Amino acid sequence: MIIQLIPWLIAVLTLIAVVWIVIVSWKNGISPMPTSRPVRQVVIQEVNRITGYADIMEAGSGWGTLGMDVVKHCPGKRLTGIENSLIPLWTSQWLTWLSVGLRRAGGQQHSFKGRLRFIRGSIYTCSYAHADGVICYLFPGAMTRLVDKFQRELPPGAKVISVCFALPGKEPLRTITCRDALRTKVYVYAF
């Protein structure tokens, strides 16, 4: 009897999760979107241009895949992902935990340890005062809300790397067109 209920329970939990993601996505104005490999490569290249050890924040870290790739390929960089949607946040935390555990089980030292964390928070109220760089893959309304906050809080020389959407009223240092099917643009700003 219990075994027969398991598929139904899984279906109900999946439906609840999907509805939850839709509701939070509607509230946020955007759903958690994965980045393509060419876009991730460009973001990694730009993060590596930030010299020395650096604290990077990912505003709206979604499922965590971009943050994990950045830390994996950017020695000396620490990343904090900020996400307000619980299911993508829990997924990114679980994937990070799983990755660390698998590396330990295989006898390998893991580069995520102490360098990557995902926390629940609002990208509009968290502080960027200690960030050497910020990664964004948001939407135009969020970029409009964040441009003044970045100007007030980011330390001199900090970089903002934005996928798809420009910061209004701010001239980028570089605009890179990625070699993906959508010809995605990545904007790099200095503050």
Secondary structure, DSSP 8 states (H G I E B T S, - for coil): -HHHHHHHHHHHHHHHHHHHHHHHHHHHTS------HHHHHHHHHHHHTS-SSEEEEEES-TTSHHHHHHHHHSTTEEEEEEE--HHHHHHHHHHHHHHHHHHHHTT---TTTTTEEEEE--TTTS--TT-SEEEE---HHHHHHHHHHHHHHS-TT-EEEEES---TT---SEEEE-SSTT--EEEEEE-
